Amino acid sequence: MIWKVMGQIVMSRWICGALRGFVFFLCVVPLFAEEGPVAPEWFLYQRSLEAFRADNFGEAVRRLKELGEVYGESADALHLRARIYEQEGEADLAQGYYLAALERGGFGIPDDIYVVRYRLANLYYQRKNYKRYEDVLMEIAQGQGLYTEPRYARMRDSYISTLLGQGFDALAVLYRVPFDFAQEAHRDLGAFYCRTGREMQGLLHLAFANLAVVSALADELKSADPDYTFTTLGDTLERVQRHSELRDFLVRSDFYQSLYFLAAGMYARGVTREARLIWELVARYGAGLWKTQSRNQLIAPRSEPLITY
């Protein structure tokens, strides 16, 4: 289940594009001359993509211009041009092409609309255009019914009251959230709100983000051991250590970052004991920056430094 979801949400462009391109390239490349005017659209796009993956950006742009002259600019072609310009450090051009790709629509892989939105959001963040960063992520999150539909309002209120009153373990015993296109948006919005003094808003997003990961973990652990039932996050993370693919999943989903900011938001709201318990888990099982940050918080806890904009 996890690898299917990650393939669709996180790796859809790379996996599907690579498989399609590899097969098509092997089968069709002998049929067309280098400048063959009757080459199909997908073939011309694939040549551009291969040049991009080889870091031959000038050739990739040339191929895309050829493609545009014959077929016009598709959303996929505009997206690829945005990626090229971003790699070359041309942020203004990259931003413009990401926006053009979203406006054009009709991606070959429908879920690529989320790939483009996340890349655009990341570009806004790097440029410190925080308002637009927030807007793009919120647009993604609002596509999730559990987060927006009025019929789930009482459930969302319960997320916060349970989290602050009983802790994350109690929340994860009671609720499940699908790991879908919105998980990354919830994670990043939660961290952003914790760093802009809006911890209550951040906690709701972080509840969604962390529940999505824990729900996926629980399903996988249940498949491996039918007797498994979620009891505590600590027990679940200990079990995960025996499964390399689940450890990789936690790294790819930036779970420890999401947990770190969940603890930071709870600490800011005065729920210090639960914050410390979560930081202890990140310090024990996490890696890199968030492991170090959690250890520092256990030694001398403090509120997150604020971003102003």
N, C-alpha and C positions, 0 to 999 in steps of 0.2 A: 504493500500500500504506500509506504513512504517513498520508495523509488519511483512508483508511478506518479505520485503527486509532484515530487521534485522534478521529474522529467517534464511534466506539463507546465508547472509554474516557474521553476527556476532555470531549467536547462532546455526548454522547448525549442528555442531558436537554434542552439548549438547542435543538439542531437538530431532534430528533424532536418535541419539544413545540411548537416554533414552527411547523413545517410542518403538523402535525396541527391545531393550534389555528387557524392562519390559514385553512386550507381549511374546517374545520368551522364556524368562526365566520361566514365569508362565506355558507356554504350554509344554515345553520340559524337564525342569529339572527332572521330575519324570522318564523320559525315559532312563537316562544314569546313570551309576554308577559314583562314585567320580572320578575314574581313567579310565572311559570308553574309550577304545582305538578307538572306532568307532564314537565317538562324532563328529558332523560336525564342520567345521572350525569356523563358526560364533558363535557357542555355546562356544567353547573354548576361543575365543576372548572375548566374553561377560563376562565369569567368570573372566578373567583378568581385564577387565574394572571395574567390580563391586568391586573387591578387591582394585583397585586403588582409586575408589571413597570413599571407606571406610578407606582410608589412611593406608591400609595394604600392604605396598609396597613390602615387601619380598614375600608375597603370590602372588602378581600380577606378579612379575618377574618369580616366579616358574611356574605360569600358562602360561606365555608367552614362557618360555623354552619348556614346554610340547607342546604348540601349534606349535612352530618352529620345533620340532622333528618330528611331524606328517605331517605338511603341508608346512614347510618352513616359512620364515619371510616375511609377506606382508608389504606394506607401512603403513597400519594402525597399525600393531603390532610394527613396528619400531618407529612410531610416539608415541605410548603409552610408549614404553621403554624410549624414550627421555623425555617425561613428568615426568616419575617416577624419572629418574636421576636428572632432574632439580629440582624437589621437594626435593630431598635428598641433594641438593647442589653440585652434581657432574657435574660441568659445562662442563668439557671436554667430558665426556661420553654423556651428553645430546646433545651437539653440534654435535658430531659424528653421533648420531642416527637420529637427525633431518636431517642432510645432506644425510644420507643413505635412509631415507624415501622419500626424494625428488628425489633421484637418482632412487629408485625402481619404484616409480610412481604407478598408478592404484589404487587410493584411493577408498574405498567403496562409499564415498560421494565425488564426483569430486571437489567440492569447498573447501574440506579440504586441498588442496594444498596451498590455501591462508592462512588458519589457521596455517599450519606448517611454511610457510615463515614468517608470522608475529611473531610467537613465536621464530623463529631463529633470526630474526632481534632484537627482544627485548633482547634476550640472548647476542647478540653481543654488544648491547648498555650497558647492565649492566657490561659487561667485558671491556668496554671502547675500544672496537675494532670498532671504528667509521667508518673506511673505509668499512668494510664488512657490517656494519649496513646500510650505505648509499646504497651500491650495491644491497642488498636484496630488500630494499624498492623501489629503482629505477627499478629493474626488475619487480616488481609488477605494478608500475605505467605505465611502457612501454607497458603493455598488454592492455591498454585502448586506443582505436583508437583516441578519441578526443585529447588525449595528444601527440600522436606520429605521426599520419598520416599527410603527407604534405598538403593534401587538406584543413586541418583545421588550417594551420599555420597563415593565416591572422586573423582568429577568435581569436587565442591565443594571437597574438599581440594586438588585440583590448581589450582583457581582461585587460592587463596591462595599456594601454593608458586610458581606461575608468576608471579603478580603481584609478590611480594616478591623472587624470585630473578632474573627476567628483565624485568619491567616490563609496563606495560599493553599496549604494542604486541604483544608476544609472546602475551599472553592473548587479544587480539582476533583474531590470526591463527588461533589454535587453536579458539576457541569462538564459538558464536552463542547468543543468548538471545532469545526472542520479546518484542516490545514489547506488553505486555498490562496487565491490571488491576493487577498487582503492582508495576509499575515505580516508581510514585510512592511506594509504601510502602517499597520498598528504598532509594530515594533519601533519604527523610526519616529512616528508621531509621539509615542509614549516617551521616548528618550528626549525628543525635542521639547515637549511640554515640561518635562522635569527640569530642563535647562533654561526654561523661560519663565519659571515661577508659577506654572499652572499644573501643579501636581495632581489635583483631582481629575482634571481632564486626562492627564497622562496615565493615571492609574487605570482608567477604563480601557484605554488602548492597550496598555501592557497586560491587563487581564486577558483580553482577547488574544494577544500575541502569544503569551505563555501558555494559555489553555490550549491553543491550537497545536503547539509543539507537544505538550504533555498528552493530549488526546491521541496524536499520531503514535507517540511512544507506547502508550497503553495498548493500542490496537496491535502493534507489532509484538510486544511482550506477551500479550494474550495469545497470539498466534503461535509463539514459540512454547508457551507454557499455559495450557488451558486453565490451570489453577490460579494463575496470576490475577490479582485485583489491586488496583491502585490504593495505597494506604498513605504513603508520604512521598514527597519529592526526593528525600534522601534515599529511601529504599529504591525508588525507580532509577535514580542516577547510579546507584551501586550496581544494579542489575544491568544497566546499559554498558558498563565497563566490560562486560563479557561479550559484547556484540560490536565488532568493528564498524559495521555499516551504520549502526545507530549512533556510535560516537561521531562518525563522519557527518551524519545528518544534523547533529547538534551544532557542529562547527559551521556547516553550510547555512544553517538557518540563523546563525548568530544568536543562539539561545542564551549563552552566558552573558552577552551584552544586554539582552532583554531582561534577564533575571537581575542583573546588576542594577538597572534603572528601576525595576520594580521595587527593589529594596530601597533605593535612593528616594523614590516617591513616598514610600511608607515611612521612612525615617523623617522626611520633611513634614509629614502629617502627625508625627509624634508616636508612631507605632514602632518604637525602637527595638523591642525584643524580636519581633518578626523580621525586621530589616536585618538584624544581626544574624539570625538563623539562615536567611537566604545568602547573605555575604559569605557565611561559613561554607555553604555548599559550593558557591562559585570558586572560593579560594581552594577548596579541596579537589573539585573535579574539572574546573575550567582551565583555560590556558591563555597565555599572552597577556594583553593589556588588562582584561577584565579580571583575571586571576590576581594580578598585581594590585589593581585598584581595590579589589575586595579585601585583600590583606591589609592595605593601607587604611581602609575604613574600619576594619576590626581593631586596629591599633589606635587610631584617632578619628572617629567618625565626624563627618562634616557634611554640610549641604553641598549640592553640586554648584560649581561656578556657573553663573548665569550668562546666557547670550542675550544681548540687547539689540533691538532693531526697530 
